[in-house]
Amino acid sequence: MQVTMLAIGAAGILLLVVSLVLGDLVDGVLEGVGPDALSGLAVAGFLAAFGFVGALALSAGATGAVAIVVGLLAGAAAGAGAGFLSTRLMRGGDEDTVSSAGLVGLTGSVVEAVPAGGLGMVSVVASGHITRLNARAEEPLPAGTAVVVTGVLSPTSVTVARRS
């Protein structure tokens, strides 16, 4: 029975490698079977944990039935964790598209000096993205000056003022 459990664990590791190398192929096979959390990674995690924890329980002196129950519990935990993590990773972060309407009030710094009556360049972090914008100011601002965006002239150009 221990050899069978080790073979199941090895099959889980093999499925994990296939999932990592071939990616969506395994997930495509499982697509119609259940929820998104039932991915190749979740099945691989279940099989690996079930097999190896069951074999470990057998080597510790547990009976076959106890080893199967312990393996099932470990496999369910590993599969659920892998499924949860893979769906979170596939969904991505909370990155938003940078829009000019959300620029007013952002703080940043002057990258290229802003001359009086001319355009310079500022750098701000908008929706998690470092964004460089053309900038105008009422006073000349040297590079490195901390600024706040006070208005939007166009999608690539803003007005700024020295941050106090």
KAWO-V24129 format. One record per helix or strand. SS is the DSSP state (helix for helix, strand for strand). FROM is the first residue (numbers start at 1). TO is the last residue. Records with the same first field share a line. If there is no record, write none. Layout:
SS->FROM-TO / FROM-TO
This chain:
helix->2-22 / 24-30 / 40-59 / 64-91 / 100-102
strand->107-112 / 114-114 / 120-126 / 129-137 / 141-141 / 146-154 / 157-162
